[in-house]
Amino acid sequence: MANYYDEIPLKLIEWILKQQMFWVATAALQGDGHVNVSPKGTANCFHIESPTRVWYEDLTGSGVETISHMRQPGNGRITILFNAFEGPPRILRLWGKGTVYEFGTPEYNDFIPLSDRKAGSRAIIVIDVQRVGTSCGYGVPFYKYETQRTLLERWCDSMEIFDRDGEARQSPPPYESEAPVKDPRGIKAWWTAENLESFDGLPGLQSAHDSSILPINTFDKKASHRSIGQIRAAAETKATEKGANVNAKSNSRETMRLLMAFGAGVMMTIMAAWNIDECPYPTPAMNLRERADMYEHHIHTIHESGNNAYGTRFTEIRLRQALSKAHKVNIWWSETRFDSPTIPGCGTWSAESGGDYANLNSMK
C-alpha cells in the first residue's frame, strides 16, 4: 500500500542514510527530449539537510544530463528513488525541484569544504522536496551488499593530479575522448570536452571547467582497496560457508524431528497400554458375546477419542488379542474393521469371521 507525505518522516531518515545506492531521474521539457535515470553508489554522497531538503555530491561522468535538466528554464524536476535490497521490502521516492551549484562556486564550498570533497566532484545537486512516497517493494529482489567500487574515484583522482601539479599526461582510461580539449592534463579538460552540454544540446557545466581552484580531494590511493576478483572470491567463500551451515542445521532439524516422532510413538504406546489396563473387564455373568460387545465398545471409545492413528490401531489389536486369549476362542477378525455399516469409524465383526464366532451367544 502506498503512503504519501509532504516531507520526509523522521522514521525514514535513518533508513535512507543506511542505503548504499540510489537513483536519480530527470527529463527534458521538450516532447522529444531524453528521460535520464542515473544510479549513484559512492558512499556518503547523499545528505539530508532537513525533512524538506536533501542534496548529493554529483561526481564526474560521461554525461551531464541531470545538471542540464536542472538548468533548463522552467524545468528543475527531479525524482530520487531508494530500494530496500535487504531486510523488509520498501521503495521510497522523493519528488522535488533541483538546483545546481558547481565546483568552484561559493555555494558549492558552503556544502563541501575542500577537505571533504570526493575525487571527481563537479557539482552539488540540492533538492527541495515537495512530496515523499513509499510503496511495498514486494517485486524487488534481495541483493547482498559487498562493498563500494573505488574505480571512479581512483580514475578521477588520477586526472586531478594533473590539475594540481601540472604534470603533462594523457587522460587515462576507462574514458578516452576524441573531442578536442584545451588542456589534456586534468579533469577540467575532461569537463570541457564531455560535460558542457546534454544529449539534447542543453547547457551543462558553466564554470567548473574554468575554475582556478585546485581540485583537492579525500581519495587515498595508497589505501588498500579490494579488487573485483577479491570481492568475488570473498563472496564465494562466504556462500560456501553459509551453505555448509545450512546443511548442518538441516541435518540437526531432521534428527530432532525423528527423535520427537519416536518419543511421540513411545508415549502413544504407553497410553494405549494404560487404556487397556483401565478398561473394566467383563463379569462372569456375561456370555461370551456380551463380553465381546464390551471389548468392541472399548474399541469404539478409542476411535471416538481421537487418539493418534498408530496408537488407536495398536490398542484395538491388543483388545482383540485379550478377548481371544481370555476366553480361549478362535475368532477371525475383519480386515475392514474401519468400515462398520452401523458405527462410522468403528471396527466390526466380519461376515467372513469363523471359528467359534457363531457360538459366542451361548458360550461362557
C-alpha positions in Angstrom: 0.0 0.0 0.0 1.4 3.4 -1.0 1.7 6.3 1.5 2.4 9.9 0.7 3.9 12.7 2.9 4.6 16.4 2.5 8.1 15.9 4.0 10.4 13.0 4.9 9.1 11.3 8.0 11.7 11.1 10.8 11.3 7.3 10.9 12.6 7.1 7.3 15.6 9.4 7.5 17.8 6.9 9.3 16.8 4.2 6.8 17.6 6.5 3.8 21.1 7.2 5.2 21.8 3.5 5.5 21.2 2.8 1.8 24.2 2.1 -0.3 22.8 3.4 -3.6 20.0 5.5 -5.1 18.7 6.5 -8.5 18.2 10.0 -9.9 15.5 10.6 -12.6 15.1 13.7 -14.7 13.8 14.7 -18.1 14.0 17.5 -20.7 10.9 19.6 -21.1 10.6 19.2 -24.9 8.4 16.3 -26.1 11.3 14.6 -27.9 13.8 15.2 -25.1 15.5 12.4 -23.3 14.4 11.0 -20.0 17.5 10.2 -17.9 18.0 7.8 -15.0 21.4 7.6 -13.2 22.5 5.2 -10.5 24.5 6.7 -7.7 26.6 4.4 -5.4 29.6 6.2 -3.9 29.5 6.1 -0.1 28.4 9.2 1.8 27.3 11.2 -1.3 23.7 11.6 -0.2 22.8 14.1 2.6 19.6 15.1 4.4 19.7 18.8 5.4 16.1 18.8 6.7 12.8 16.8 6.1 12.2 19.0 3.1 15.7 19.5 1.7 18.3 17.0 0.6 21.5 17.2 -1.6 24.0 14.9 -3.1 27.6 15.3 -4.4 27.5 14.9 -8.2 30.6 13.1 -9.4 32.2 13.2 -12.9 30.8 11.0 -15.6 30.5 10.7 -19.4 27.3 12.7 -19.4 25.8 15.8 -17.7 22.0 15.2 -18.1 20.9 15.8 -14.6 22.7 19.2 -14.4 21.3 20.2 -17.8 17.7 19.3 -16.9 18.0 21.3 -13.6 19.2 24.3 -15.5 16.6 24.2 -18.3 14.3 27.2 -17.9 11.0 26.1 -16.3 12.3 22.7 -15.6 14.3 21.5 -12.5 12.0 18.4 -12.0 13.8 15.6 -10.2 12.9 12.3 -8.5 15.2 10.3 -6.2 14.5 6.6 -5.7 15.6 4.3 -3.0 15.1 0.5 -2.8 15.5 -1.9 0.1 17.6 -4.8 -1.1 18.0 -6.3 2.4 15.5 -6.6 5.3 11.8 -5.6 4.9 10.8 -4.6 1.4 10.4 -0.9 0.7 10.5 1.6 -2.2 10.9 5.3 -1.4 10.6 8.3 -3.8 11.4 11.9 -3.3 9.9 14.3 -5.7 11.1 17.9 -5.9 12.9 20.7 -7.7 16.6 20.8 -8.0 19.3 23.4 -8.0 22.9 23.1 -9.3 26.0 24.5 -7.6 29.2 23.9 -9.5 32.7 23.2 -8.2 34.5 26.4 -7.5 31.4 28.5 -6.5 30.9 29.9 -3.0 27.6 27.9 -2.7 29.5 24.7 -3.5 32.1 25.4 -0.9 29.4 26.1 1.7 28.2 22.5 1.3 31.6 20.8 0.8 34.8 22.2 2.2 37.8 21.2 0.0 39.0 19.0 2.8 35.8 16.8 2.4 35.5 16.8 -1.3 35.4 13.5 -3.2 37.6 12.9 -6.2 35.7 13.9 -9.3 33.1 16.0 -7.6 31.9 18.6 -10.1 28.7 19.9 -8.6 26.1 19.8 -5.7 22.5 19.0 -6.6 20.2 20.5 -3.9 16.6 19.2 -3.9 13.7 21.0 -2.3 11.4 18.0 -1.6 7.8 18.6 -2.5 6.4 15.1 -2.0 7.5 11.8 -0.5 6.1 8.4 -1.3 6.6 4.9 0.0 5.3 1.6 -1.5 5.6 -2.1 -0.8 8.6 -3.1 -2.9 7.5 -6.7 -3.0 8.8 -7.1 -6.5 12.4 -6.0 -5.7 14.7 -9.0 -5.3 17.2 -9.5 -2.4 20.8 -8.4 -3.1 23.7 -8.8 -0.7 25.9 -5.7 -0.4 29.6 -6.4 -0.6 31.4 -3.1 -0.9 31.6 0.2 -2.9 33.6 0.3 -6.0 36.6 2.7 -5.9 37.4 2.8 -9.7 35.5 6.1 -10.4 37.3 8.0 -7.6 40.7 6.4 -8.5 40.2 7.4 -12.1 39.1 11.0 -11.2 42.0 11.4 -8.8 44.5 10.3 -11.4 43.3 13.2 -13.6 43.0 15.8 -10.8 46.7 15.2 -10.1 47.4 16.8 -13.4 45.5 19.9 -12.4 47.3 20.1 -9.0 50.9 19.5 -10.0 51.0 20.5 -13.7 52.4 17.1 -14.8 51.6 16.7 -18.5 50.0 13.3 -19.4 47.1 11.9 -21.5 43.8 11.4 -19.8 43.8 7.8 -18.5 41.2 5.0 -19.3 38.4 4.0 -18.9 37.3 7.2 -20.6 39.2 8.3 -23.7 37.6 11.2 -25.6 38.4 12.1 -29.2 36.8 15.6 -28.7 39.3 18.5 -28.7 40.4 19.6 -25.2 42.1 22.8 -24.2 44.3 21.0 -21.6 44.8 17.3 -21.8 46.3 17.0 -18.3 43.5 17.1 -15.9 39.8 16.7 -15.0 38.9 20.2 -16.1 39.9 19.2 -19.6 37.5 16.3 -19.3 34.7 18.6 -18.2 35.4 20.9 -21.1 35.3 18.0 -23.6 32.4 16.0 -22.2 30.2 17.9 -19.8 29.3 21.3 -21.3 26.0 20.1 -22.9 23.5 17.3 -22.7 22.3 14.8 -25.4 19.6 17.3 -26.3 22.0 20.2 -26.6 21.0 21.8 -23.3 23.7 23.7 -21.4 25.7 21.7 -18.8 28.6 22.9 -16.7 29.1 26.6 -16.9 32.1 27.5 -14.7 33.7 24.4 -13.0 35.9 23.7 -16.0 37.3 27.2 -15.9 37.7 27.5 -12.1 41.1 28.5 -10.8 40.5 26.5 -7.6 42.7 23.3 -7.4 40.6 20.1 -7.1 41.7 18.7 -3.8 40.0 15.5 -2.7 39.9 12.9 0.1 40.8 9.8 -2.0 43.7 7.9 -0.6 45.3 6.0 -3.5 47.7 4.3 -1.1 44.9 2.7 1.0 44.0 -0.9 0.4 41.1 -1.2 -2.0 39.8 -4.7 -2.8 39.8 -5.7 -6.4 36.7 -7.1 -8.1 38.4 -10.6 -8.1 39.0 -10.3 -4.3 35.4 -9.3 -3.7 34.1 -12.2 -5.8 36.4 -14.7 -4.1 35.3 -13.5 -0.6 31.6 -13.7 -1.7 32.1 -17.3 -3.0 33.8 -18.3 0.2 31.1 -16.8 2.3 28.4 -18.5 0.2 30.2 -21.9 0.6 30.4 -21.4 4.4 26.7 -20.4 4.5 25.7 -23.5 2.5 27.7 -25.8 4.9 26.0 -24.1 7.9 22.5 -24.5 6.3 23.2 -28.3 5.7 24.4 -28.8 9.3 21.3 -27.0 10.6 19.0 -29.0 8.3 20.6 -32.3 9.4 20.2 -31.2 13.0 16.5 -30.4 12.5 15.9 -33.7 10.8 17.5 -35.6 13.7 15.3 -33.6 16.2 12.2 -34.4 14.1 12.9 -38.1 14.2 13.6 -38.1 17.9 10.3 -36.2 18.5 8.4 -38.7 16.3 10.0 -41.6 18.2 9.1 -40.0 21.5 5.5 -39.5 20.4 5.3 -43.1 19.4 6.5 -44.3 22.8 4.1 -42.0 24.5 1.2 -43.3 22.4 2.2 -46.9 23.2 2.2 -46.2 26.9 -1.2 -44.5 26.6 -2.5 -47.5 24.7 -1.4 -49.9 27.3 -2.8 -47.7 30.0 -6.2 -47.6 28.2 -6.2 -51.5 28.3 -5.4 -51.7 32.0 -8.0 -49.1 32.8 -10.8 -50.8 30.9 -13.4 -52.6 33.0 -13.4 -56.3 32.4 -16.5 -58.4 31.6 -18.2 -60.1 34.6 -18.6 -63.8 34.9 -22.4 -63.4 34.4 -21.9 -62.3 30.8 -21.8 -64.7 28.0 -19.0 -64.5 25.5 -21.0 -62.4 23.0 -21.7 -59.8 25.7 -18.1 -59.8 26.7 -17.1 -59.4 23.1 -19.5 -56.5 22.8 -17.9 -54.8 25.8 -14.5 -55.0 24.2 -16.0 -53.7 21.0 -17.4 -50.8 22.9 -13.9 -50.0 24.2 -12.5 -50.1 20.7 -15.3 -47.7 19.6 -14.4 -45.4 22.5 -10.8 -45.3 21.5 -11.8 -44.3 17.9 -14.1 -41.6 19.2 -11.5 -40.2 21.5 -9.4 -39.1 18.5 -6.2 -40.9 19.6 -3.2 -41.0 17.2 -3.9 -43.4 14.3 -1.0 -45.7 15.3 -1.9 -45.7 18.9 -5.6 -46.4 18.1 -4.8 -49.4 15.9 -2.3 -50.7 18.4 -4.9 -50.5 21.3 -7.6 -52.2 19.1 -5.3 -55.1 18.3 -4.4 -55.5 22.0 -8.1 -55.6 23.0 -9.0 -58.1 20.4 -6.0 -60.3 21.4 -7.0 -60.0 25.0 -10.5 -61.2 24.1 -9.3 -64.3 22.3 -6.7 -65.2 24.9 -9.0 -64.6 27.9 -11.8 -66.8 26.6 -9.7 -69.3 24.6 -11.8 -68.9 21.5 -10.6 -68.8 17.9 -12.1 -65.7 16.1 -11.3 -64.3 12.7 -11.1 -60.6 12.7 -12.2 -58.4 9.7 -9.6 -56.6 7.7 -12.3 -54.0 7.1 -12.8 -53.2 10.7 -12.8 -49.4 10.0 -15.8 -49.7 7.6 -18.6 -50.5 10.1 -22.1 -50.2 8.5 -23.6 -49.3 11.8 -20.9 -47.2 13.6 -18.8 -45.0 11.3 -15.1 -45.2 12.1 -15.5 -48.3 14.4 -14.4 -51.9 13.8 -17.0 -54.6 13.4 -17.1 -58.4 13.3 -16.7 -59.6 9.7 -19.3 -61.7 7.9 -16.3 -63.8 6.9 -15.3 -64.4 10.5 -15.1 -68.1 11.5 -14.0 -70.4 14.3 -16.2 -70.1 17.3 -17.8 -66.8 16.3 -21.2 -68.4 15.7 -21.3 -69.8 19.2 -20.4 -66.5 21.0 -24.0 -66.0 22.2 -24.1 -69.3 24.1 -20.5 -69.6 25.3 -19.4 -68.5 28.8 
